[in-house]
Amino acid sequence: MAIDALGSIVGAQHVQAGAIVGDVGVAGGPATLVAPSDAQEVAAVVAWCYAHDVAIVPVGGRSGLAGGAAVVDTGAEAIALSLERLRAVRSFEPELWRMEAEAGVTTATIARLARESGLLFPPDPGAPEQSQLGGTIATNAGGPHAFKYGVTGDWVTGLEAVLAPGELVRVGGATRKDVAGYDLCALLTGSEGTLGIVTAAWLRFVPAPEQQLVLVAAYPDAAAGCDAVLRVLASGVVPAALEFFDEGAIRAAGAAFPDGGLDGFVVVAEADGSHEDARRVRDELHEALAPGARALHAPPSDRATWRWRDGVSLAVTAARGAKLSEDIAVPIDRLEEAIAETVRIGARHDLEACSWGHAGDGNLHASFLLDPGDEAMRARADEAAQELFALALRLGGTVTGEHGIGLLKSGQLSRQWPPAAVAAHNAIKSALDPKGLLNPGKKVP
Ligand SMILES: Cc1cc2nc3c(=O)[nH]c(=O)nc-3n(C[C@H](O)[C@H](O)[C@H](O)COP(=O)(O)OP(=O)(O)OC[C@H]3O[C@@H](n4cnc5c(N)ncnc54)[C@H](O)[C@@H]3O)c2cc1C
């Protein structure tokens, strides 16, 4: 019996039958939730499940937006494997800019420890108190500062993971360079729990910038705002972050902006570095953003601006009570088209639409506003989302720039990638998970 056997590995009090396991994207359903205390117990749980044909859904902080951590009924027996008790920071050597931390440490804890030692852990997905290192690596999460600093995987130099049928392995480590083998560390990063269970990671940091200075520019429309974004790139200046908010997003969230109300199409740029560099970059950004802007603020607090930015998604949800949001990404020179087309797709389906996101990465949170509980509206939004995916692909982009395929975009990979590339995906999945028990139904077609 699964519960008794798993209880003998992790302790009966750490096995919970009938727990409802979902994430922010998908409510999920009941499952036996198993919470090992260390990597050896994770390996033993995976070994038991593999020997008994029980599927494993890895669960981090459940802040994912694609249903990756959600348990759904596939007809087969499944457990949810929580990493929340793996919370040790095994080593932190600030003078060497590195850390080894377990999968259950929150993203906020890592960022805070780095900051307290004058360092920066740049990945900043928007739910840091909830998300865990393992889940952040498994989704290869980005965030506003990915424009200058890259995504989570760029800060991981090694992983400890449990591979099927229950082997604890280490790929990479504290070494900053390693080209000896295939890059298994990169393969596991972003694999959404379908190839192995991350139990710990070696991270690298950089010295924290002395100063962050924010500029907020408002434009009459998306064309003027996107021109400004392209001008920033062409000018050669490197902002730490370059975000946009279209007119619909600003209608929902602009009034809450700390430096007074905003309207129109808004671009937020951040300059960072030493005091001197940050001021120089801000001045250069000012020059690039000014043409066509009808207002250009330099808010007194960058923190207040980012807090406002974190609340934009909630403000858009609150506009009608619900929304459906997709995180498509396109080449930056097609951003304006993607923003305009999102609104047109919404109109075709009788839905109010808006978008905001990481302009520098061409990454939109393209959203349709919904009335809660209106099933017909929801069905129209689902159809509209299919058009969004087609739009992203037509513009040379991707169906997901940062949240992953998970369950919600299941099958979309085959639309994006040619058959041979999808076959390579399936071959990798079969090689690493021959029984198909690691997070079945997620990511791979
Ligand atoms: C308000 C909000 C803002 C967000 N902003 C951003 C953003 O700006 N950029 C961005 O990229 N994302 C963003 N996200 C989504 C993002 O995926 C997560 O926030 C996050 O980092 C996931 O971590 P988690 O621990 O919550 O993972 P979970 O949701 O628990 O899991 C995510 C996936 O990883 C797998 N997984 C979890 N832990 C492990 C493990 N140890 N080993 C193997 N697989 C594992 C799960 O099975 C699942 O497939 C946001 C989410 C919210 C709610």
The ligand as an SDF file (V2000), in Angstrom:
LIG
                    3D

 53 58  0  0  0  0  0  0  0  0999 V2000
    2.2710   36.6600   -9.2390 C   0  0  0  0  0  0  0  0  0  0  0  0
    3.1670   35.7880  -10.0740 C   0  0  0  0  0  0  0  0  0  0  0  0
    4.1370   36.3830  -10.8590 C   0  0  0  0  0  0  0  0  0  0  0  0
    4.9930   35.5870  -11.6480 C   0  0  0  0  0  0  0  0  0  0  0  0
    5.9380   36.2100  -12.3760 N   0  0  0  0  0  0  0  0  0  0  0  0
    6.7730   35.4750  -13.1420 C   0  0  0  0  0  0  0  0  0  0  0  0
    7.7670   36.1150  -13.9240 C   0  0  0  0  0  0  0  0  0  0  0  0
    7.9180   37.3260  -13.9380 O   0  0  0  0  0  0  0  0  0  0  0  0
    8.5630   35.3280  -14.6660 N   0  0  0  0  0  0  0  0  0  0  0  0
    8.4610   33.9540  -14.6930 C   0  0  0  0  0  0  0  0  0  0  0  0
    9.2160   33.2820  -15.3780 O   0  0  0  0  0  0  0  0  0  0  0  0
    7.5180   33.3310  -13.9550 N   0  0  0  0  0  0  0  0  0  0  0  0
    6.6770   34.0410  -13.1840 C   0  0  0  0  0  0  0  0  0  0  0  0
    5.7110   33.4100  -12.4410 N   0  0  0  0  0  0  0  0  0  0  0  0
    5.5500   31.9240  -12.6010 C   0  0  0  0  0  0  0  0  0  0  0  0
    6.7740   31.1050  -12.2080 C   0  0  0  0  0  0  0  0  0  0  0  0
    6.7950   29.8910  -12.8970 O   0  0  0  0  0  0  0  0  0  0  0  0
    6.9080   30.9180  -10.7660 C   0  0  0  0  0  0  0  0  0  0  0  0
    6.6370   31.9930   -9.9610 O   0  0  0  0  0  0  0  0  0  0  0  0
    8.0500   30.1430  -10.1950 C   0  0  0  0  0  0  0  0  0  0  0  0
    9.3070   30.5650  -10.1720 O   0  0  0  0  0  0  0  0  0  0  0  0
    7.7650   28.6770  -10.0260 C   0  0  0  0  0  0  0  0  0  0  0  0
    8.2880   28.2050   -8.8000 O   0  0  0  0  0  0  0  0  0  0  0  0
    7.4240   27.2890   -7.8190 P   0  0  0  0  0  0  0  0  0  0  0  0
    8.3510   26.8010   -6.7510 O   0  0  0  0  0  0  0  0  0  0  0  0
    6.2140   27.9730   -7.3390 O   0  0  0  0  0  0  0  0  0  0  0  0
    7.0640   26.0850   -8.7950 O   0  0  0  0  0  0  0  0  0  0  0  0
    5.7390   25.2290   -8.9060 P   0  0  0  0  0  0  0  0  0  0  0  0
    4.6160   26.0560   -9.3680 O   0  0  0  0  0  0  0  0  0  0  0  0
    5.5280   24.4520   -7.6550 O   0  0  0  0  0  0  0  0  0  0  0  0
    6.1770   24.2150  -10.0680 O   0  0  0  0  0  0  0  0  0  0  0  0
    6.4590   24.6820  -11.3430 C   0  0  0  0  0  0  0  0  0  0  0  0
    6.9210   23.4960  -12.2250 C   0  0  0  0  0  0  0  0  0  0  0  0
    8.1640   22.9940  -11.7580 O   0  0  0  0  0  0  0  0  0  0  0  0
    8.0660   21.6470  -11.3520 C   0  0  0  0  0  0  0  0  0  0  0  0
    8.8850   21.5280  -10.1300 N   0  0  0  0  0  0  0  0  0  0  0  0
    8.7140   22.1860   -8.9500 C   0  0  0  0  0  0  0  0  0  0  0  0
    9.7310   21.9000   -8.1180 N   0  0  0  0  0  0  0  0  0  0  0  0
   10.5290   21.0160   -8.7590 C   0  0  0  0  0  0  0  0  0  0  0  0
   11.7400   20.3400   -8.4370 C   0  0  0  0  0  0  0  0  0  0  0  0
   12.3310   20.5240   -7.2520 N   0  0  0  0  0  0  0  0  0  0  0  0
   12.2840   19.5220   -9.3530 N   0  0  0  0  0  0  0  0  0  0  0  0
   11.7030   19.3430  -10.5690 C   0  0  0  0  0  0  0  0  0  0  0  0
   10.5690   19.9400  -10.9270 N   0  0  0  0  0  0  0  0  0  0  0  0
    9.9870   20.7810  -10.0470 C   0  0  0  0  0  0  0  0  0  0  0  0
    6.5910   21.3800  -11.1390 C   0  0  0  0  0  0  0  0  0  0  0  0
    6.2590   20.0300  -11.3680 O   0  0  0  0  0  0  0  0  0  0  0  0
    5.9910   22.3030  -12.1810 C   0  0  0  0  0  0  0  0  0  0  0  0
    6.0150   21.6740  -13.4440 O   0  0  0  0  0  0  0  0  0  0  0  0
    4.8480   34.1640  -11.6440 C   0  0  0  0  0  0  0  0  0  0  0  0
    3.8690   33.5780  -10.8400 C   0  0  0  0  0  0  0  0  0  0  0  0
    3.0390   34.3790  -10.0700 C   0  0  0  0  0  0  0  0  0  0  0  0
    2.0040   33.7120   -9.2110 C   0  0  0  0  0  0  0  0  0  0  0  0
  1  2  1  0
  2  3  1  0
  2 52  2  0
  3  4  2  0
  4  5  1  0
  4 50  1  0
  5  6  2  0
  6  7  1  0
  6 13  1  0
  7  8  2  0
  7  9  1  0
  9 10  1  0
 10 11  2  0
 10 12  1  0
 12 13  2  0
 13 14  1  0
 14 15  1  0
 14 50  1  0
 15 16  1  0
 16 17  1  0
 16 18  1  0
 18 19  1  0
 18 20  1  0
 20 21  1  0
 20 22  1  0
 22 23  1  0
 23 24  1  0
 24 25  2  0
 24 26  1  0
 24 27  1  0
 27 28  1  0
 28 29  2  0
 28 30  1  0
 28 31  1  0
 31 32  1  0
 32 33  1  0
 33 34  1  0
 33 48  1  0
 34 35  1  0
 35 36  1  0
 35 46  1  0
 36 37  1  0
 36 45  1  0
 37 38  2  0
 38 39  1  0
 39 40  1  0
 39 45  2  0
 40 41  1  0
 40 42  2  0
 42 43  1  0
 43 44  2  0
 44 45  1  0
 46 47  1  0
 46 48  1  0
 48 49  1  0
 50 51  2  0
 51 52  1  0
 52 53  1  0
M  END
$$$$
